[in-house]
C-alpha cells in the first residue's frame, strides 16, 4: 500500500525535475535563431574556460580564439561549433559561438 502511494509522488518529482533542467538548458539558446551547427567535436585536452584571445584546440583539427571570459574545468568536454553569416560595411564574415560542455562562448577564428 505504501509503495502504491509513493510511486505517483516519485513520478511527479521526476517530471518536475526534468522540466526544470530542460527549461534552464533551453534558456541558454535564447538569441540563437539563424545559427548553424558547423561541427560537433571535443576539446583536445583539459578545458579551463575562456579568457580573451585564448586558443582552444578541438579534436577535429579546428582551433578557435575566445572572445569572452568564463572559468570552468573539464577534461575533453564535448563541443558544438555554431556559425552565423554577418555583414558590416559591405564586408561579409561569420560570427562563431561554441557550446563547450554546458556553456556557450563567443569565439573567433584563429588568425595567427
C-alpha positions in Angstrom: 0.0 0.0 0.0 2.8 2.5 0.9 4.6 1.7 -2.4 1.4 2.5 -4.4 1.2 5.9 -2.7 4.9 6.6 -3.3 5.0 5.8 -7.0 2.9 8.8 -8.1 4.9 11.1 -5.8 8.2 9.8 -7.2 7.0 10.2 -10.8 5.8 13.7 -10.3 9.2 14.7 -8.8 11.0 13.2 -11.8 8.7 15.1 -14.2 9.1 18.3 -12.3 12.9 17.9 -12.0 13.3 17.0 -15.7 11.2 20.0 -16.8 13.3 22.4 -14.7 16.6 21.0 -16.2 15.3 21.3 -19.8 13.9 24.7 -19.3 17.2 26.0 -17.9 19.1 24.5 -20.9 16.7 25.9 -23.5 17.0 29.3 -22.0 20.7 29.2 -22.8 19.8 29.2 -26.5 17.8 32.4 -26.5 19.0 34.5 -29.4 20.4 31.6 -31.4 17.9 31.8 -34.2 19.7 31.7 -37.6 22.9 30.0 -36.2 24.0 26.8 -38.0 25.9 23.9 -36.4 29.1 23.5 -38.4 30.9 20.9 -36.2 30.5 18.6 -33.3 33.7 17.6 -31.6 35.6 17.6 -28.3 38.1 19.9 -26.8 41.6 18.4 -27.4 42.7 18.2 -23.7 41.8 20.0 -20.4 39.4 22.9 -20.7 39.7 25.6 -18.1 37.2 28.0 -19.6 37.8 31.0 -21.8 39.9 34.1 -21.5 40.2 36.8 -24.2 42.5 35.6 -27.1 43.0 32.1 -25.5 43.2 29.4 -28.2 41.0 26.3 -27.8 42.0 23.3 -29.9 39.5 20.7 -30.9 39.9 17.0 -31.8 38.6 17.7 -35.4 41.6 20.0 -36.0 39.8 23.3 -35.5 41.2 26.0 -33.3 39.2 29.0 -32.1 40.1 32.0 -30.0 37.9 33.0 -27.1 36.2 36.4 -27.2 34.7 36.1 -23.7 35.8 35.2 -20.2 34.5 32.4 -18.1 36.2 29.9 -15.8 35.2 26.2 -15.7 37.1 23.0 -15.7 36.5 19.7 -17.5 38.6 17.1 -19.3 37.9 16.8 -23.1 34.3 18.1 -23.0 32.0 17.8 -25.9 31.7 20.8 -28.1 29.3 22.1 -30.7 30.5 24.9 -33.0 28.0 27.3 -34.5 28.4 29.9 -37.2 26.2 32.7 -38.5 26.8 34.9 -41.5 27.0 38.6 -40.9 27.8 41.8 -42.9 29.3 45.1 -41.8 30.1 47.9 -44.2 29.9 45.6 -47.3 32.3 43.1 -45.6 30.9 39.6 -45.1 32.1 37.4 -42.3 30.9 34.7 -39.9 30.2 35.1 -36.2 31.2 32.0 -34.3 30.0 30.5 -31.0 31.0 27.3 -29.3 28.9 25.3 -26.8 31.5 23.6 -24.7 30.2 21.4 -22.0 27.1 23.3 -20.9 28.3 26.9 -21.6 28.0 29.0 -24.7 31.1 31.0 -25.6 31.7 33.8 -28.2 34.6 32.7 -30.4 36.6 33.9 -33.4 38.7 32.0 -36.0 42.3 31.6 -35.0 44.2 34.2 -37.1 47.7 33.5 -36.0 
